[in-house]
Amino acid sequence: MKKTILLIMLVGFLATQAYAAPITTNEPKTPKATLTLEQQLAKYVSYPDVLKSKQQAGIVVIQFRVNSASELCQLEVFSQNDKLNHTLLRQLTGKKLPGYGGIGLELYTVRLHFQPG
């Protein structure tokens, strides 16, 4: 009789485990960037005063790395206008890019488009 009860309990336990759903959480394990790099950087940059006076449009190339705190570091701006380079460096240094934190080895290159307006 004891063996029969134990066998029934074992079968019941195995049957419930077969239909058990794994535990899931609503939080993702790693944050995902919903915006492109260009879009995230554009949030931090305003139309430079250097370009406003001439009502110019332009494209500027920026290279950077992202440290473990998701902050921009080792910024480099590629344009022939030193004032523009300095303005963009000042606006972007230390800004955060959620979802891109790392050990700072990957070099990112982004083109920013400026339109007068």
C-alpha positions in Angstrom: 0.0 0.0 0.0 2.8 2.4 0.9 4.6 1.7 -2.4 1.4 2.4 -4.3 0.9 5.8 -2.6 4.5 6.7 -3.2 4.2 5.7 -6.8 1.1 7.8 -7.3 2.7 10.8 -5.6 5.8 10.4 -7.8 3.6 10.2 -11.0 1.6 13.3 -9.8 4.8 15.2 -9.1 6.3 14.4 -12.5 3.0 15.3 -14.2 2.9 18.7 -12.6 6.5 19.4 -13.5 5.9 18.6 -17.1 3.3 21.4 -17.3 5.1 24.0 -15.1 6.0 27.2 -16.8 9.4 28.8 -16.2 9.6 31.9 -14.2 10.0 35.0 -16.3 10.6 38.6 -15.2 9.4 41.7 -16.9 12.9 43.3 -16.7 15.3 42.7 -19.6 18.7 41.4 -18.5 20.5 43.9 -20.7 19.2 47.3 -21.7 18.6 47.7 -25.4 19.0 50.9 -27.2 15.7 51.9 -28.8 17.3 54.9 -30.7 20.2 54.8 -33.1 23.5 56.3 -32.1 22.8 59.3 -34.3 19.4 59.9 -32.7 20.8 59.6 -29.2 23.6 62.1 -29.9 21.2 64.5 -31.6 19.4 64.8 -28.3 22.5 66.3 -26.8 23.6 68.6 -29.6 22.0 71.9 -30.5 22.5 73.7 -33.8 26.0 75.3 -33.4 26.2 79.1 -33.3 29.1 78.9 -35.7 26.8 77.6 -38.4 23.9 79.9 -37.5 25.6 83.0 -38.6 26.1 81.7 -42.1 22.8 79.7 -42.2 24.8 76.6 -43.3 23.9 73.0 -43.4 26.6 70.5 -42.8 27.7 67.0 -41.9 30.2 66.4 -39.1 31.9 63.1 -38.4 32.4 62.2 -34.8 34.4 59.2 -33.4 34.2 58.1 -29.8 34.3 55.2 -27.3 31.8 54.5 -24.6 33.1 53.7 -21.1 31.7 51.2 -18.6 29.4 54.0 -17.2 27.9 54.4 -20.7 29.5 57.8 -21.0 31.1 59.2 -24.2 34.9 59.4 -24.0 37.8 59.9 -26.3 35.7 62.1 -28.5 37.1 63.3 -31.8 35.3 65.7 -34.1 36.3 65.8 -37.8 35.5 69.2 -39.4 37.7 72.0 -40.7 36.1 74.5 -38.3 37.9 74.6 -35.0 35.0 76.5 -33.3 32.6 73.9 -34.4 34.8 71.1 -33.2 35.2 72.7 -29.8 31.4 73.4 -29.5 30.5 69.8 -30.3 33.2 68.4 -27.9 31.8 70.6 -25.1 28.2 69.5 -25.8 29.0 65.8 -26.0 31.8 65.1 -23.4 30.5 62.9 -20.6 27.0 62.4 -22.0 25.5 59.0 -21.6 24.4 56.5 -24.2 22.1 53.9 -22.5 22.6 50.4 -23.8 26.1 51.0 -25.2 28.3 50.7 -22.0 31.3 48.6 -22.4 35.0 48.4 -21.6 35.8 51.1 -24.1 37.4 49.1 -26.8 34.9 49.6 -29.6 35.3 52.8 -31.6 32.1 54.3 -32.9 31.9 56.6 -35.9 28.8 58.7 -36.4 27.8 61.4 -38.9 25.7 64.3 -37.6 23.6 66.3 -40.1 23.0 70.0 -39.3 20.2 71.9 -41.0 19.5 75.6 -40.5 16.2 76.3 -39.1 
